[in-house]
């Protein structure tokens, strides 16, 4: 019985494509944002709540954080790594919140995806269409050890969030050191929470 349950849950996880995952997650986000707009409740705080509910559980935050920390990872203790993952997850949500706080009913269309040769990474095209402007984005997904797709980066108008954050953190490590960078991340995240 237990074996058949494990096999059926594995089959469900592996039938999900990067495109269907992206459609499901961004469909929930778009629907929630439209509801907030129609109920006159569209605030940064509410947008952050939507992203925390629908996006954050679908992001491989450890992979994102470790890629951001990059070459400095071996120098950081396990305890501080956990704190960095928490703070970089908050930064990720704050960045998305800032981007989506300008949302004004634009439609989000999920396009085609491209798998890597290994089949463990994918890039999915997204088009955000407004009345006067069309924006293109690409989300990057990674196949988790459990067999489901998780987000780890978004590229908007040619700029990778992961790459930009990596450069920012690398510069901060060079100026402030490990603990100083962590304190700065905590301070920035706290300011973002109080400015909502």
C-alpha positions as CSV (number, residue, x, y, z in Angstrom):
1,X,0.0,0.0,0.0
2,X,2.7,2.5,1.0
3,X,4.8,1.6,-2.1
4,X,1.8,2.2,-4.4
5,X,1.1,5.5,-2.7
6,X,4.8,6.6,-3.2
7,X,4.7,5.5,-6.9
8,X,1.5,7.3,-7.6
9,X,2.8,10.5,-6.0
10,X,6.0,10.3,-8.0
11,X,4.0,9.8,-11.2
12,X,1.9,12.9,-10.4
13,X,5.1,15.0,-9.7
14,X,6.8,13.9,-13.0
15,X,3.8,14.6,-15.2
16,X,4.0,18.3,-14.4
17,X,5.7,20.3,-17.1
18,X,7.6,23.6,-16.6
19,X,4.9,25.3,-18.6
20,X,2.0,23.9,-16.6
21,X,3.7,24.7,-13.4
22,X,4.3,28.3,-14.5
23,X,0.7,28.6,-15.7
24,X,-0.7,27.3,-12.4
25,X,1.5,29.5,-10.2
26,X,1.2,32.7,-12.2
27,X,-2.5,32.1,-12.9
28,X,-3.1,32.0,-9.1
29,X,-1.0,35.2,-8.7
30,X,-2.8,37.0,-11.5
31,X,-6.2,36.0,-10.1
32,X,-5.3,37.1,-6.6
33,X,-4.0,40.5,-7.9
34,X,-7.1,41.1,-9.9
35,X,-9.2,40.3,-6.8
36,X,-7.2,42.8,-4.8
37,X,-7.6,45.4,-7.5
38,X,-11.4,44.9,-7.8
39,X,-11.8,45.1,-4.0
40,X,-9.7,48.2,-3.7
41,X,-7.2,46.3,-1.5
42,X,-4.2,46.6,-3.7
43,X,-1.3,47.5,-1.4
44,X,2.3,46.4,-1.2
45,X,1.6,44.5,1.9
46,X,-1.3,42.5,0.2
47,X,0.9,41.9,-2.9
48,X,3.6,40.6,-0.6
49,X,1.1,38.3,1.0
50,X,0.0,36.9,-2.4
51,X,3.6,36.2,-3.4
52,X,4.4,34.6,0.0
53,X,1.3,32.4,-0.4
54,X,1.6,31.4,-4.1
55,X,5.2,32.0,-5.3
56,X,7.5,31.4,-2.4
57,X,6.5,27.8,-1.8
58,X,7.3,27.1,-5.5
59,X,10.8,28.7,-5.4
60,X,13.9,26.6,-4.6
61,X,15.1,29.3,-2.1
62,X,18.2,27.3,-1.1
63,X,19.4,26.9,-4.7
64,X,18.7,30.6,-5.4
65,X,20.5,31.7,-2.2
66,X,23.5,29.5,-2.7
67,X,23.8,30.6,-6.3
68,X,23.7,34.2,-5.1
69,X,26.3,33.6,-2.4
70,X,28.4,31.7,-5.0
71,X,32.1,31.6,-4.3
72,X,31.6,32.8,-0.7
73,X,29.5,29.8,0.3
74,X,32.4,27.7,1.6
75,X,33.4,30.6,4.0
76,X,29.9,30.7,5.6
77,X,28.9,28.5,8.6
78,X,25.9,26.3,8.4
79,X,24.0,28.6,10.8
80,X,24.8,31.7,8.8
81,X,23.8,29.9,5.6
82,X,20.4,29.4,7.0
83,X,20.1,33.1,7.9
84,X,21.2,34.1,4.4
85,X,18.6,31.8,2.8
86,X,15.9,33.4,5.0
87,X,17.1,37.0,4.2
88,X,17.6,36.3,0.5
89,X,14.1,34.7,0.3
90,X,12.7,37.9,1.8
91,X,14.7,40.0,-0.7
92,X,13.3,37.8,-3.5
93,X,9.7,38.5,-2.4
94,X,10.5,42.2,-1.8
95,X,11.8,42.4,-5.4
96,X,8.8,40.7,-6.9
97,X,6.5,42.8,-4.7
98,X,8.1,46.0,-6.0
99,X,7.7,44.8,-9.6
100,X,4.1,43.8,-9.1
101,X,3.1,46.8,-7.1
102,X,2.8,48.5,-10.5
103,X,0.4,45.8,-11.7
104,X,-2.7,47.3,-13.3
105,X,-4.7,44.5,-14.7
106,X,-2.2,43.4,-17.4
107,X,-2.7,39.9,-18.7
108,X,0.0,37.4,-18.1
109,X,0.5,34.8,-20.9
110,X,2.7,31.8,-20.4
111,X,4.5,30.8,-23.6
112,X,6.7,27.9,-24.6
113,X,9.5,26.4,-22.5
114,X,12.8,25.0,-23.4
115,X,14.4,22.1,-21.5
116,X,18.1,21.8,-20.9
117,X,19.9,18.7,-22.4
118,X,19.8,17.1,-19.0
119,X,16.1,17.7,-18.7
120,X,16.6,19.1,-15.2
121,X,16.4,22.8,-16.0
122,X,13.9,24.8,-18.1
123,X,13.2,28.3,-19.2
124,X,9.6,29.4,-19.8
125,X,8.6,32.6,-21.7
126,X,6.1,35.0,-20.1
127,X,4.4,37.9,-21.9
128,X,2.8,40.6,-19.8
129,X,0.4,42.6,-21.9
130,X,-1.0,46.0,-20.9
131,X,-2.9,48.7,-22.7
132,X,0.2,50.5,-23.9
133,X,3.1,48.2,-23.3
134,X,4.2,44.6,-23.7
135,X,6.9,43.2,-21.4
136,X,8.8,39.9,-22.0
137,X,10.1,37.8,-19.2
138,X,11.6,34.3,-18.8
139,X,11.4,32.2,-15.7
140,X,14.0,29.5,-14.9
141,X,13.0,26.3,-13.2
142,X,14.9,23.4,-11.8
143,X,13.8,19.8,-11.3
144,X,13.9,19.1,-7.5
145,X,15.1,15.9,-6.0
146,X,11.4,15.1,-5.3
147,X,10.6,15.4,-9.1
148,X,8.7,18.6,-9.2
149,X,9.7,21.9,-10.9
150,X,10.7,24.9,-8.8
151,X,11.5,28.4,-9.8
152,X,15.0,29.9,-9.2
153,X,15.3,33.0,-11.4
154,X,13.4,35.4,-13.6
155,X,14.8,37.5,-16.4
156,X,13.0,40.7,-17.2
157,X,14.0,42.7,-20.2
158,X,17.3,40.8,-20.4
159,X,18.2,41.3,-16.7
160,X,18.5,38.2,-14.5
161,X,17.4,38.7,-10.9
162,X,19.8,36.0,-9.8
163,X,22.8,37.6,-11.6
164,X,21.9,41.1,-10.4
165,X,21.6,39.9,-6.8
166,X,24.8,37.9,-7.1
167,X,26.7,41.0,-8.2
168,X,25.2,43.0,-5.4
169,X,26.0,40.5,-2.7
170,X,29.5,39.9,-4.0
171,X,30.2,43.6,-3.8
172,X,28.7,43.7,-0.3
173,X,30.9,40.8,0.9
174,X,34.0,42.6,-0.4
175,X,33.0,45.8,1.4
176,X,31.3,44.6,4.6
177,X,32.3,41.0,5.0
178,X,29.9,38.1,5.8
179,X,28.3,39.3,9.0
180,X,28.1,42.9,7.7
181,X,26.3,41.7,4.5
182,X,23.9,39.7,6.6
183,X,23.1,42.7,8.8
184,X,22.6,44.9,5.7
185,X,20.2,42.3,4.2
186,X,18.2,42.2,7.5
187,X,18.1,46.0,7.6
188,X,16.9,46.3,3.9
189,X,14.3,43.7,4.5
190,X,13.0,45.4,7.7
191,X,12.7,48.7,5.8
192,X,10.8,47.0,3.0
193,X,8.3,45.6,5.6
194,X,7.8,48.9,7.3
195,X,7.3,50.9,4.0
196,X,4.3,48.8,3.0
